[in-house]
Amino acid sequence: MAPSLKNELKQALLAGDYARVAELASADKRTFGKLVALAYNKDELLCWRAIEAIGAAAAAVAKENQASVRNAVQRILWSAREESGGMGWSAPELLAEIAIAAPRNFPDIPPIIISLHSEDEEKVFLKGVLRAAGRMGEAGITGITGSDRIIRDSLGNEDPAVRGMAVWAASRAGVKAREAIGGLTGDDGKLTIYENGELVQRSVGELAREALAAA
């Protein structure tokens, strides 16, 4: 019996075979929905691999069927809204990977990501928006209205996971906040972050020192 699409995706993600994910996405439009479903639990490595891989899928499919990727974007946004009946916890990160993969096709996505935070009273998307801003900054997508302010404001957040992610994002998005980041070099608050294909635990201070050294 042939493996199901979900199982094929899981195998490819755990192997880091994003070329295979792109092939599956080009052949089966259900792939985007499966990736979104796998990107639910941020405590699991599989979630972050799914987030990362949706960019490869979008890059491949957008060349032939931009509408299919646009439909995936709309589904991700719907999942982030309360009336959807669920919570698209990873919506900012998923959207960022799509924007990075095909920036000319989807120039409207970056400001939409930032708006997820401004419309979010409980701030459940804050860490995701910070992560998205940093990833987009790495890819040269900068100057997004409101992005720098969110990053700067988050450097003083009481949650070490938010502070650390803000430092991480600032160093990648080119946000000028040397004094604020300098004040965090001794911060021993901990956070788990996805880097180089793995989930690792870092301290806020460690990230701050790295950011200052790279500036």
Backbone as ProteinMPNN parsed JSONL, in Angstrom:
{"seq_chain_A": "MAPSLKNELKQALLAGDYARVAELASADKRTFGKLVALAYNKDELLCWRAIEAIGAAAAAVAKENQASVRNAVQRILWSAREESGGMGWSAPELLAEIAIAAPRNFPDIPPIIISLHSEDEEKVFLKGVLRAAGRMGEAGITGITGSDRIIRDSLGNEDPAVRGMAVWAASRAGVKAREAIGGLTGDDGKLTIYENGELVQRSVGELAREALAAA", "coords_chain_A": {"N_chain_A": [[0.85, -1.197, 0.0], [0.56, 2.201, -0.864], [2.209, 4.918, 0.814], [0.439, 7.348, 2.805], [-0.285, 10.805, 1.987], [0.188, 12.476, 4.166], [1.908, 10.9, 5.749], [4.054, 10.618, 3.986], [4.88, 13.256, 3.847], [5.65, 13.681, 6.522], [7.835, 11.939, 6.713], [9.583, 13.109, 4.84], [9.967, 15.626, 6.004], [11.159, 15.043, 8.499], [13.502, 14.032, 7.549], [14.571, 16.244, 6.509], [14.211, 16.772, 3.848], [13.394, 18.897, 1.782], [13.123, 19.279, -0.896], [11.707, 17.085, -1.728], [9.302, 17.635, -0.431], [8.522, 19.871, -1.904], [8.092, 18.651, -4.377], [5.897, 17.017, -3.755], [4.027, 18.998, -3.162], [3.726, 20.213, -5.638], [2.487, 18.206, -7.0], [0.196, 17.588, -5.594], [-2.428, 19.364, -4.387], [-3.322, 19.324, -1.806], [-1.207, 19.381, -0.118], [-0.344, 21.809, 1.071], [-2.327, 22.282, 3.034], [-1.892, 20.069, 4.678], [0.69, 20.612, 5.612], [0.228, 22.931, 7.097], [-1.406, 21.851, 9.09], [0.437, 20.191, 10.349], [2.006, 22.039, 11.522], [1.315, 22.805, 14.095], [2.009, 22.248, 16.839], [4.349, 23.827, 18.581], [6.283, 22.902, 20.226], [7.377, 20.734, 19.126], [9.775, 19.324, 16.9], [8.958, 18.599, 14.351], [6.927, 20.401, 13.737], [8.327, 22.825, 13.279], [9.889, 22.102, 11.133], [7.88, 21.755, 9.261], [6.937, 24.374, 9.028], [9.213, 25.621, 7.944], [9.447, 24.193, 5.555], [7.196, 24.914, 4.119], [7.826, 27.112, 2.709], [9.53, 26.161, 0.676], [7.678, 24.625, -0.686], [5.868, 26.61, -1.516], [7.501, 28.162, -3.202], [7.972, 26.393, -5.295], [5.384, 25.798, -6.284], [4.279, 28.318, -6.872], [5.426, 29.1, -9.242], [3.973, 27.875, -11.223], [1.318, 27.848, -10.446], [0.058, 30.251, -9.04], [-2.308, 30.949, -7.832], [-3.018, 28.766, -6.276], [-1.207, 28.883, -4.161], [-1.966, 31.327, -3.122], [-4.512, 30.669, -2.205], [-3.768, 28.981, -0.137], [-2.567, 30.817, 1.564], [-4.807, 32.325, 2.295], [-6.229, 30.387, 3.717], [-4.525, 29.973, 5.875], [-4.628, 32.473, 7.109], [-7.324, 32.483, 7.812], [-7.314, 30.445, 9.697], [-6.117, 31.701, 11.783], [-7.955, 33.336, 12.867], [-10.427, 33.907, 15.351], [-13.049, 33.146, 14.799], [-12.783, 30.973, 13.22], [-12.854, 28.684, 14.64], [-10.674, 27.413, 15.504], [-7.15, 27.727, 16.276], [-4.694, 29.262, 14.633], [-1.805, 28.899, 15.475], [0.746, 29.1, 14.357], [0.622, 30.877, 12.277], [1.933, 33.478, 11.666], [4.645, 32.71, 11.244], [4.427, 30.765, 9.209], [3.344, 32.284, 7.108], [5.43, 34.086, 6.748], [7.473, 32.465, 5.69], [6.37, 31.842, 3.223], [6.233, 34.386, 2.075], [8.959, 34.984, 1.899], [9.788, 33.012, 0.148], [8.552, 33.653, -2.271], [8.699, 36.588, -2.915], [8.043, 38.527, -4.895], [5.633, 37.676, -5.835], [3.939, 37.828, -3.663], [3.755, 40.47, -2.265], [2.101, 41.669, -0.438], [1.955, 40.203, 1.846], [3.907, 40.583, 4.06], [3.085, 43.078, 5.537], [0.609, 42.152, 6.401], [1.291, 40.141, 8.172], [2.438, 41.618, 10.285], [0.165, 42.971, 11.071], [-1.25, 40.982, 12.328], [-0.328, 40.955, 14.921], [-1.063, 43.523, 15.867], [-3.804, 43.318, 15.904], [-4.282, 41.518, 17.838], [-5.38, 40.989, 20.87], [-4.689, 39.404, 23.077], [-2.077, 38.835, 22.637], [-1.044, 36.443, 21.61], [0.209, 35.913, 19.265], [2.595, 37.251, 19.306], [5.323, 36.308, 19.689], [5.536, 34.797, 17.392], [5.231, 36.724, 15.381], [7.511, 38.246, 15.847], [9.491, 36.346, 15.27], [8.879, 35.967, 12.568], [9.431, 38.527, 11.562], [12.193, 38.642, 11.937], [13.049, 36.512, 10.296], [12.183, 37.434, 7.778], [13.721, 39.718, 7.639], [16.291, 38.611, 7.412], [16.077, 37.713, 4.831], [16.074, 39.996, 3.401], [13.735, 41.427, 3.34], [12.59, 44.226, 4.453], [11.694, 47.303, 6.224], [9.003, 47.198, 6.822], [6.01, 48.554, 7.803], [5.591, 49.306, 11.182], [6.96, 47.09, 12.107], [9.628, 47.433, 13.188], [9.016, 48.853, 15.515], [7.504, 47.034, 17.028], [9.466, 45.115, 17.553], [11.383, 46.61, 19.054], [9.805, 47.408, 21.275], [9.36, 44.937, 22.404], [11.734, 44.134, 23.491], [11.893, 44.742, 26.147], [10.068, 43.118, 27.346], [8.352, 41.161, 29.86], [8.439, 38.43, 29.608], [10.874, 36.035, 29.094], [11.108, 34.534, 26.758], [9.936, 36.127, 24.843], [11.558, 38.427, 25.009], [14.033, 37.333, 24.226], [13.435, 36.455, 21.62], [12.903, 38.88, 20.459], [15.423, 40.089, 20.511], [16.765, 38.323, 18.812], [15.329, 38.784, 16.46], [15.804, 41.529, 16.062], [18.533, 41.664, 15.438], [18.583, 40.478, 12.986], [16.813, 41.842, 11.392], [17.891, 44.297, 11.196], [17.356, 46.263, 13.085], [17.883, 49.178, 14.894], [18.938, 49.14, 17.999], [20.909, 49.169, 19.932], [21.6, 50.003, 22.548], [19.481, 49.075, 24.172], [19.647, 46.32, 23.675], [22.196, 45.889, 24.616], [21.771, 46.115, 27.322], [20.796, 43.668, 27.95], [22.683, 41.714, 27.966], [23.496, 40.269, 30.186], [21.325, 38.789, 30.837], [19.833, 35.957, 32.024], [17.578, 34.596, 31.304], [15.716, 31.999, 29.733], [15.005, 30.476, 26.529], [13.478, 28.47, 23.974], [14.517, 27.888, 20.717], [14.265, 27.706, 17.167], [16.865, 26.771, 15.219], [19.13, 26.36, 12.561], [17.926, 23.993, 11.665], [17.223, 22.598, 13.954], [15.768, 22.314, 17.284], [16.804, 24.337, 19.87], [18.015, 25.277, 23.133], [18.46, 28.516, 24.329], [19.966, 31.375, 25.97], [18.734, 34.639, 26.826], [20.721, 36.526, 27.225], [22.904, 35.378, 25.889], [22.032, 35.481, 23.212], [21.853, 38.245, 22.996], [24.536, 39.054, 23.268], [25.597, 37.892, 20.987], [24.193, 39.306, 19.036], [25.185, 41.92, 19.387], [27.844, 41.52, 18.746], [27.672, 40.927, 16.086], [26.752, 43.232, 14.964]], "CA_chain_A": [[0.0, 0.0, 0.0], [1.351, 3.427, -0.945], [2.069, 5.742, 2.021], [-0.453, 8.493, 2.67], [0.395, 12.081, 1.784], [0.655, 12.96, 5.466], [3.08, 10.125, 6.153], [5.154, 10.984, 3.092], [5.357, 14.565, 4.288], [6.363, 13.51, 7.786], [9.136, 11.325, 6.424], [10.417, 14.101, 4.17], [10.286, 16.686, 6.963], [12.113, 14.528, 9.484], [14.772, 13.843, 6.845], [15.015, 17.545, 6.006], [14.173, 16.685, 2.393], [12.389, 19.867, 1.345], [12.915, 19.093, -2.333], [10.611, 16.124, -1.821], [8.083, 18.361, -0.048], [8.157, 20.688, -3.063], [7.535, 17.731, -5.38], [4.566, 16.622, -3.306], [3.149, 20.164, -3.285], [3.455, 20.424, -7.066], [1.646, 17.113, -7.487], [-1.033, 17.42, -4.809], [-2.754, 20.656, -3.782], [-3.615, 19.144, -0.378], [0.041, 19.446, 0.642], [-0.301, 23.013, 1.904], [-3.169, 22.06, 4.199], [-1.222, 19.1, 5.548], [1.809, 21.299, 6.264], [-0.351, 23.816, 8.118], [-1.856, 21.0, 10.192], [1.622, 19.688, 11.046], [2.697, 23.173, 12.145], [0.478, 23.229, 15.228], [2.662, 22.131, 18.158], [5.675, 24.427, 18.457], [7.242, 22.171, 21.064], [7.869, 19.601, 18.352], [10.638, 19.635, 15.765], [8.192, 18.425, 13.12], [6.218, 21.654, 13.501], [9.231, 23.822, 12.7], [10.266, 21.633, 9.802], [6.734, 22.038, 8.391], [6.962, 25.813, 8.787], [10.32, 25.896, 7.035], [9.212, 23.539, 4.268], [6.111, 25.517, 3.333], [8.482, 28.041, 1.791], [9.961, 25.384, -0.488], [6.461, 24.26, -1.414], [5.336, 27.815, -2.159], [8.402, 28.553, -4.29], [7.771, 25.468, -6.414], [4.025, 25.877, -6.831], [3.993, 29.666, -7.37], [5.902, 29.217, -10.63], [2.973, 27.331, -12.148], [-0.056, 28.032, -9.974], [0.089, 31.23, -7.96], [-3.613, 30.953, -7.159], [-3.022, 27.708, -5.277], [-0.486, 29.405, -2.999], [-2.815, 32.376, -2.548], [-5.56, 29.98, -1.442], [-3.142, 28.506, 1.106], [-2.41, 32.006, 2.407], [-6.122, 32.657, 2.836], [-6.575, 29.378, 4.725], [-3.693, 30.24, 7.055], [-5.203, 33.65, 7.768], [-8.591, 32.066, 8.416], [-7.011, 29.639, 10.878], [-5.658, 32.595, 12.844], [-9.091, 34.116, 13.366], [-11.19, 33.195, 16.366], [-14.281, 32.569, 14.266], [-12.492, 29.748, 12.476], [-13.068, 27.549, 15.516], [-9.361, 26.884, 15.898], [-6.177, 28.791, 16.443], [-3.521, 29.054, 13.79], [-0.701, 29.408, 16.282], [1.965, 29.319, 13.575], [0.293, 31.679, 11.093], [2.959, 34.45, 11.268], [5.845, 32.039, 10.736], [4.086, 30.144, 7.934], [3.202, 33.351, 6.111], [6.756, 34.652, 6.479], [8.209, 31.571, 4.798], [5.786, 32.002, 1.885], [6.667, 35.691, 1.569], [10.382, 34.87, 1.583], [9.94, 32.122, -1.004], [8.061, 34.286, -3.495], [8.415, 37.98, -2.537], [7.42, 39.286, -5.978], [4.254, 37.211, -5.983], [3.105, 38.11, -2.497], [4.282, 41.62, -1.528], [1.129, 42.106, 0.567], [1.985, 39.35, 3.038], [4.621, 41.124, 5.234], [2.267, 43.927, 6.419], [-0.462, 41.349, 6.998], [1.892, 39.463, 9.328], [2.545, 42.604, 11.371], [-1.195, 43.293, 11.53], [-1.725, 39.923, 13.225], [-0.01, 41.369, 16.287], [-1.833, 44.706, 16.259], [-5.201, 42.938, 16.091], [-4.27, 40.388, 18.782], [-5.449, 41.555, 22.216], [-4.032, 38.53, 24.056], [-0.655, 38.754, 22.249], [-0.617, 35.059, 21.391], [1.015, 35.857, 18.052], [3.747, 38.147, 19.41], [6.588, 35.61, 19.408], [5.515, 34.401, 15.99], [5.469, 37.916, 14.565], [8.932, 38.574, 16.0], [10.226, 35.358, 14.48], [8.624, 36.265, 11.159], [10.157, 39.747, 11.212], [13.602, 38.29, 11.836], [13.258, 35.687, 9.098], [12.048, 38.29, 6.602], [14.898, 40.576, 7.626], [17.384, 37.8, 6.862], [15.863, 37.567, 3.394], [16.104, 41.312, 2.771], [12.416, 42.069, 3.365], [12.625, 45.167, 5.585], [10.896, 48.5, 6.027], [7.577, 46.906, 6.996], [5.452, 49.496, 8.772], [5.262, 48.776, 12.497], [7.807, 45.955, 12.481], [10.703, 47.858, 14.088], [8.438, 49.259, 16.811], [7.15, 45.818, 17.769], [10.712, 44.504, 18.013], [11.95, 47.437, 20.133], [8.93, 47.328, 22.449], [9.424, 43.586, 22.972], [13.021, 43.921, 24.158], [11.695, 44.9, 27.581], [8.944, 42.287, 27.768], [8.623, 40.37, 31.067], [8.616, 37.034, 29.218], [12.196, 35.871, 28.486], [10.98, 34.001, 25.401], [9.653, 37.281, 23.986], [12.777, 39.25, 24.967], [15.034, 36.652, 23.423], [13.038, 36.468, 20.217], [13.054, 40.257, 19.995], [16.85, 40.265, 20.235], [17.037, 37.52, 17.618], [14.731, 39.472, 15.32], [16.46, 42.82, 15.861], [19.834, 41.482, 14.803], [18.377, 40.017, 11.613], [16.028, 42.829, 10.648], [18.633, 45.555, 11.157], [16.743, 47.254, 13.975], [18.893, 49.869, 15.701], [18.534, 49.12, 19.407], [22.133, 48.684, 20.578], [21.584, 50.26, 23.995], [18.531, 48.15, 24.8], [20.198, 44.967, 23.577], [23.347, 45.861, 25.516], [21.284, 45.932, 28.675], [20.32, 42.298, 28.116], [23.791, 40.763, 27.805], [23.599, 39.431, 31.378], [20.007, 38.195, 31.077], [19.938, 34.492, 31.961], [16.292, 34.007, 30.925], [15.884, 30.959, 28.717], [13.988, 30.241, 25.522], [13.78, 27.455, 22.971], [14.453, 28.536, 19.412], [14.594, 26.827, 16.04], [18.038, 27.262, 14.504], [19.903, 25.369, 11.798], [17.205, 22.739, 11.524], [17.002, 21.917, 15.235], [15.293, 23.107, 18.42], [17.882, 24.471, 20.854], [17.739, 26.215, 24.218], [19.419, 29.613, 24.387], [19.637, 32.404, 26.953], [18.567, 35.972, 26.253], [22.037, 37.164, 27.245], [23.718, 34.793, 24.818], [21.552, 36.061, 21.964], [22.203, 39.67, 22.991], [25.965, 39.177, 23.003], [25.804, 37.544, 19.573], [23.655, 40.406, 18.242], [26.111, 43.044, 19.463], [29.072, 41.157, 18.029], [27.393, 40.893, 14.651], [26.313, 44.561, 14.519]], "C_chain_A": [[0.887, 1.249, 0.0], [1.144, 4.249, 0.324], [1.148, 6.929, 1.773], [0.367, 9.769, 2.488], [0.967, 12.599, 3.102], [1.905, 12.219, 5.909], [4.289, 10.423, 5.28], [5.756, 12.324, 3.503], [6.162, 14.448, 5.575], [7.755, 12.935, 7.553], [10.094, 12.332, 5.793], [10.864, 15.19, 5.138], [11.337, 16.224, 7.968], [13.483, 14.282, 8.864], [15.344, 15.171, 6.347], [15.032, 17.605, 4.49], [13.087, 17.612, 1.853], [12.168, 19.827, -0.164], [11.765, 18.116, -2.562], [9.287, 16.78, -1.442], [7.596, 19.203, -1.223], [7.544, 19.838, -4.164], [6.109, 17.335, -5.02], [3.575, 17.779, -3.466], [2.772, 20.42, -4.737], [2.477, 19.391, -7.603], [0.284, 17.04, -6.802], [-1.328, 18.709, -4.042], [-3.09, 20.542, -2.297], [-2.385, 19.333, 0.499], [0.096, 20.667, 1.55], [-1.128, 22.83, 3.174], [-2.542, 21.093, 5.183], [-0.07, 19.763, 6.301], [1.311, 22.224, 7.369], [-0.79, 23.004, 9.33], [-0.678, 20.475, 11.002], [2.364, 20.794, 11.794], [1.959, 23.692, 13.372], [1.242, 23.279, 16.544], [4.107, 22.624, 18.085], [6.714, 23.808, 19.383], [7.87, 21.006, 20.31], [8.704, 20.056, 17.162], [9.872, 19.558, 14.457], [7.439, 19.694, 12.745], [7.11, 22.652, 12.781], [9.734, 23.408, 11.332], [9.129, 21.923, 8.806], [6.677, 23.523, 8.039], [8.027, 26.152, 7.751], [10.026, 25.374, 5.626], [8.104, 24.19, 3.457], [6.673, 26.558, 2.378], [8.93, 27.337, 0.531], [8.766, 24.995, -1.345], [5.903, 25.457, -2.179], [6.188, 28.24, -3.348], [8.175, 27.688, -5.523], [6.42, 25.679, -7.089], [3.733, 27.242, -7.449], [4.44, 29.861, -8.814], [4.828, 28.802, -11.632], [1.536, 27.677, -11.746], [-0.063, 28.966, -8.764], [-1.211, 31.229, -7.164], [-3.669, 29.902, -6.065], [-2.316, 28.172, -4.003], [-1.322, 30.485, -2.315], [-3.942, 31.757, -1.729], [-5.011, 29.467, -0.112], [-2.963, 29.661, 2.081], [-3.737, 32.365, 3.067], [-6.546, 31.668, 3.918], [-5.778, 29.596, 6.007], [-4.25, 31.433, 7.824], [-6.52, 33.299, 8.453], [-8.333, 31.292, 9.702], [-6.598, 30.497, 12.062], [-6.795, 33.411, 13.453], [-9.934, 33.282, 14.312], [-12.421, 32.501, 15.789], [-14.041, 31.301, 13.466], [-12.751, 28.506, 13.318], [-11.787, 26.899, 15.969], [-8.403, 28.041, 16.092], [-4.945, 28.456, 15.622], [-2.283, 29.613, 14.448], [0.52, 29.801, 15.458], [1.736, 30.183, 12.341], [1.388, 32.685, 10.721], [4.181, 33.794, 10.637], [5.596, 31.387, 9.377], [4.006, 31.187, 6.826], [4.552, 33.962, 5.749], [7.541, 33.781, 5.514], [7.675, 31.649, 3.373], [6.239, 33.314, 1.267], [8.13, 35.66, 1.136], [10.588, 34.059, 0.304], [9.554, 32.795, -2.314], [7.703, 35.75, -3.232], [7.739, 38.802, -3.627], [5.963, 38.903, -6.169], [3.343, 37.674, -4.865], [3.649, 39.278, -1.66], [3.349, 42.111, -0.431], [1.22, 41.317, 1.865], [2.725, 39.979, 4.226], [3.785, 42.069, 6.106], [1.111, 43.182, 7.067], [0.061, 40.635, 8.245], [1.969, 40.406, 10.518], [1.167, 42.93, 11.929], [-1.76, 42.21, 12.442], [-1.453, 40.278, 14.675], [-0.893, 42.528, 16.732], [-3.295, 44.39, 16.522], [-5.376, 41.879, 17.182], [-4.217, 40.897, 20.224], [-4.699, 40.709, 23.244], [-2.557, 38.284, 23.743], [-0.163, 37.324, 22.048], [0.275, 34.933, 20.158], [2.324, 36.633, 18.158], [5.058, 37.449, 19.074], [6.673, 35.192, 17.937], [5.786, 35.565, 15.058], [6.929, 38.339, 14.657], [9.795, 37.622, 15.177], [10.095, 35.656, 12.983], [9.402, 37.496, 10.706], [11.646, 39.472, 11.053], [13.902, 37.484, 10.593], [13.16, 36.533, 7.83], [13.233, 39.237, 6.486], [16.103, 39.869, 7.041], [17.305, 37.727, 5.346], [15.842, 38.912, 2.666], [14.76, 41.999, 2.681], [12.354, 42.941, 4.608], [11.723, 46.361, 5.289], [9.404, 48.274, 6.141], [7.026, 47.807, 8.101], [5.064, 48.792, 10.07], [6.183, 47.679, 12.984], [8.886, 46.352, 13.485], [10.172, 48.215, 15.471], [8.095, 48.045, 17.663], [8.404, 45.167, 18.34], [11.292, 45.288, 19.182], [11.123, 47.323, 21.414], [9.075, 45.975, 23.162], [10.737, 43.299, 23.689], [12.909, 44.042, 25.674], [10.557, 44.069, 28.131], [9.318, 41.431, 28.982], [8.876, 38.897, 30.771], [9.985, 36.86, 28.539], [12.134, 35.328, 27.064], [10.704, 35.13, 24.405], [10.901, 38.166, 23.872], [13.823, 38.626, 24.049], [14.7, 36.672, 21.939], [13.153, 37.868, 19.634], [14.516, 40.569, 19.668], [17.219, 39.555, 18.943], [16.541, 38.235, 16.373], [15.452, 40.78, 15.013], [17.766, 42.674, 15.099], [19.699, 41.072, 13.345], [17.623, 41.02, 10.758], [16.703, 44.196, 10.6], [18.033, 46.653, 12.011], [17.817, 47.864, 14.871], [18.4, 49.981, 17.142], [19.723, 48.66, 20.251], [22.102, 48.871, 22.094], [20.673, 49.272, 24.721], [19.059, 46.72, 24.782], [21.402, 44.824, 24.513], [22.94, 45.636, 26.956], [20.807, 44.516, 28.965], [21.447, 41.268, 28.067], [23.973, 39.846, 29.02], [22.308, 38.721, 31.73], [20.099, 36.677, 30.928], [18.583, 33.81, 31.708], [16.464, 33.078, 29.745], [14.708, 30.921, 27.727], [14.448, 29.128, 24.594], [13.553, 28.08, 21.609], [14.859, 27.544, 18.329], [15.735, 27.449, 15.247], [18.735, 26.113, 13.796], [19.25, 23.993, 11.793], [16.901, 21.996, 12.808], [16.407, 22.882, 16.258], [16.391, 23.138, 19.472], [17.461, 25.46, 21.936], [18.851, 27.258, 24.266], [19.034, 30.535, 25.545], [19.499, 33.738, 26.227], [19.925, 36.665, 26.162], [22.939, 36.664, 26.131], [23.329, 35.389, 23.466], [21.929, 37.534, 21.858], [23.677, 39.877, 22.677], [26.278, 38.873, 21.53], [25.328, 38.693, 18.676], [24.613, 41.593, 18.233], [27.388, 42.763, 18.684], [28.867, 41.204, 16.516], [27.038, 42.267, 14.086], [27.436, 45.323, 13.836]], "O_chain_A": [[1.844, 1.34, 0.769], [0.037, 4.285, 0.861], [1.085, 7.452, 0.661], [1.559, 9.805, 2.795], [2.091, 13.1, 3.146], [2.857, 12.834, 6.389], [5.417, 10.476, 5.77], [6.974, 12.502, 3.507], [7.23, 15.047, 5.703], [8.734, 13.402, 8.135], [11.266, 12.403, 6.161], [12.014, 15.628, 5.095], [12.295, 16.945, 8.247], [14.501, 14.317, 9.555], [16.459, 15.219, 5.828], [15.776, 18.391, 3.905], [11.994, 17.163, 1.509], [11.138, 20.29, -0.653], [10.954, 18.294, -3.471], [8.261, 16.509, -2.065], [6.399, 19.246, -1.507], [6.584, 20.254, -4.811], [5.224, 17.319, -5.876], [2.427, 17.57, -3.856], [1.639, 20.798, -5.035], [1.73, 19.66, -8.543], [-0.668, 16.497, -7.361], [-0.569, 19.097, -3.154], [-3.138, 21.554, -1.598], [-2.5, 19.434, 1.72], [0.543, 20.562, 2.692], [-0.679, 23.182, 4.265], [-2.651, 21.28, 6.395], [0.125, 19.508, 7.489], [1.903, 22.291, 8.446], [-0.572, 23.418, 10.469], [-0.785, 20.329, 12.22], [3.246, 20.516, 12.606], [1.981, 24.891, 13.652], [1.131, 24.255, 17.286], [4.983, 21.918, 17.586], [7.893, 24.158, 19.324], [8.795, 20.365, 20.81], [8.381, 21.044, 16.502], [10.106, 20.358, 13.551], [7.327, 20.024, 11.564], [6.701, 23.255, 11.789], [9.978, 24.252, 10.47], [9.38, 22.29, 7.658], [6.404, 23.887, 6.895], [7.766, 26.884, 6.797], [10.323, 26.038, 4.633], [8.066, 24.041, 2.235], [6.064, 26.852, 1.349], [8.735, 27.852, -0.57], [8.831, 25.031, -2.574], [5.515, 25.337, -3.341], [5.656, 28.635, -4.385], [8.183, 28.18, -6.651], [6.328, 25.731, -8.315], [3.015, 27.324, -8.446], [3.889, 30.699, -9.528], [4.778, 29.314, -12.75], [0.652, 27.786, -12.597], [-0.174, 28.525, -7.62], [-1.208, 31.482, -5.96], [-4.302, 30.119, -5.032], [-2.774, 27.886, -2.897], [-1.381, 30.553, -1.087], [-4.288, 32.274, -0.667], [-5.696, 29.51, 0.91], [-3.18, 29.505, 3.282], [-3.782, 32.672, 4.258], [-7.15, 32.057, 4.917], [-6.307, 29.42, 7.105], [-4.333, 31.401, 9.051], [-6.793, 33.772, 9.556], [-9.052, 31.463, 10.686], [-6.714, 30.074, 13.212], [-6.599, 34.101, 14.453], [-10.129, 32.087, 14.092], [-12.794, 31.412, 16.226], [-14.993, 30.626, 13.074], [-12.856, 27.401, 12.784], [-11.811, 25.936, 16.736], [-8.808, 29.203, 16.073], [-4.247, 27.48, 15.894], [-1.767, 30.657, 14.049], [1.244, 30.728, 15.819], [2.582, 30.213, 11.447], [1.755, 32.75, 9.548], [4.69, 34.263, 9.62], [6.451, 31.447, 8.494], [4.542, 30.989, 5.736], [4.795, 34.313, 4.594], [8.205, 34.296, 4.614], [8.442, 31.534, 2.418], [6.588, 33.365, 0.087], [8.491, 36.248, 0.117], [11.45, 34.378, -0.515], [10.164, 32.534, -3.351], [6.533, 36.121, -3.315], [6.939, 39.686, -3.32], [5.153, 39.717, -6.614], [2.147, 37.888, -5.063], [3.968, 39.101, -0.485], [3.765, 42.894, 0.423], [0.634, 41.711, 2.873], [2.201, 39.913, 5.338], [3.767, 41.888, 7.323], [0.677, 43.54, 8.162], [-0.642, 40.535, 9.252], [1.605, 40.035, 11.634], [1.019, 43.143, 13.132], [-2.652, 42.483, 13.245], [-2.242, 39.947, 15.56], [-1.414, 42.521, 17.847], [-3.961, 45.103, 17.273], [-6.487, 41.404, 17.42], [-3.142, 41.2, 20.74], [-4.131, 41.255, 24.19], [-1.867, 37.601, 24.5], [1.007, 37.029, 22.291], [1.012, 33.957, 20.021], [3.092, 36.671, 17.197], [5.828, 37.95, 18.255], [7.741, 35.229, 17.326], [6.489, 35.416, 14.059], [7.521, 38.747, 13.658], [10.713, 38.047, 14.476], [11.072, 35.603, 12.236], [9.964, 37.517, 9.61], [12.287, 40.001, 10.145], [14.893, 37.736, 9.908], [13.962, 36.37, 6.911], [13.699, 39.53, 5.385], [16.855, 40.455, 6.262], [18.325, 37.683, 4.66], [15.618, 38.962, 1.457], [14.634, 43.034, 2.026], [12.093, 42.442, 5.703], [11.074, 46.424, 4.245], [8.614, 49.062, 5.62], [7.544, 47.805, 9.218], [4.313, 47.817, 10.064], [6.184, 47.366, 14.174], [9.051, 45.696, 14.513], [10.807, 47.913, 16.482], [8.359, 48.024, 18.865], [8.403, 44.716, 19.485], [11.656, 44.696, 20.198], [11.673, 47.163, 22.504], [8.926, 45.892, 24.381], [10.836, 42.316, 24.422], [13.741, 43.502, 26.404], [10.122, 44.284, 29.263], [10.471, 41.021, 29.119], [9.462, 38.191, 31.591], [10.232, 37.482, 27.505], [13.008, 35.626, 26.249], [11.176, 35.097, 23.269], [11.26, 38.602, 22.778], [14.418, 39.302, 23.21], [15.577, 36.881, 21.101], [13.463, 38.029, 18.453], [14.809, 41.231, 18.673], [17.902, 40.117, 18.086], [17.234, 38.291, 15.358], [15.688, 41.107, 13.85], [18.066, 43.474, 14.214], [20.613, 41.299, 12.552], [17.777, 41.043, 9.537], [16.158, 45.143, 10.032], [18.178, 47.837, 11.705], [18.569, 47.144, 15.527], [17.551, 50.814, 17.457], [19.565, 47.86, 21.173], [22.533, 47.99, 22.838], [21.045, 48.708, 25.75], [18.93, 45.995, 25.769], [21.603, 43.774, 25.124], [23.684, 45.03, 27.727], [20.454, 44.198, 30.101], [21.184, 40.066, 28.122], [24.544, 38.763, 28.895], [22.198, 38.117, 32.797], [20.403, 36.169, 29.849], [18.455, 32.598, 31.877], [17.27, 33.343, 28.853], [13.58, 31.287, 28.058], [15.643, 28.875, 24.446], [12.53, 28.721, 21.37], [15.688, 26.661, 18.551], [15.585, 28.528, 14.673], [18.908, 25.031, 14.359], [19.922, 22.967, 11.901], [16.376, 20.883, 12.769], [16.523, 24.1, 16.124], [16.858, 22.09, 19.918], [16.658, 26.361, 21.693], [20.035, 26.92, 24.247], [17.908, 30.481, 26.04], [20.071, 33.94, 25.156], [20.243, 37.305, 25.16], [23.655, 37.445, 25.504], [24.194, 35.756, 22.671], [22.278, 38.02, 20.782], [24.031, 40.772, 21.909], [27.123, 39.526, 20.917], [25.975, 39.016, 17.68], [24.83, 42.206, 17.188], [27.945, 43.654, 18.043], [29.8, 41.492, 15.766], [27.024, 42.452, 12.869], [27.237, 46.458, 13.401]]}, "name": "protein", "num_of_chains": 1, "seq": "MAPSLKNELKQALLAGDYARVAELASADKRTFGKLVALAYNKDELLCWRAIEAIGAAAAAVAKENQASVRNAVQRILWSAREESGGMGWSAPELLAEIAIAAPRNFPDIPPIIISLHSEDEEKVFLKGVLRAAGRMGEAGITGITGSDRIIRDSLGNEDPAVRGMAVWAASRAGVKAREAIGGLTGDDGKLTIYENGELVQRSVGELAREALAAA"}
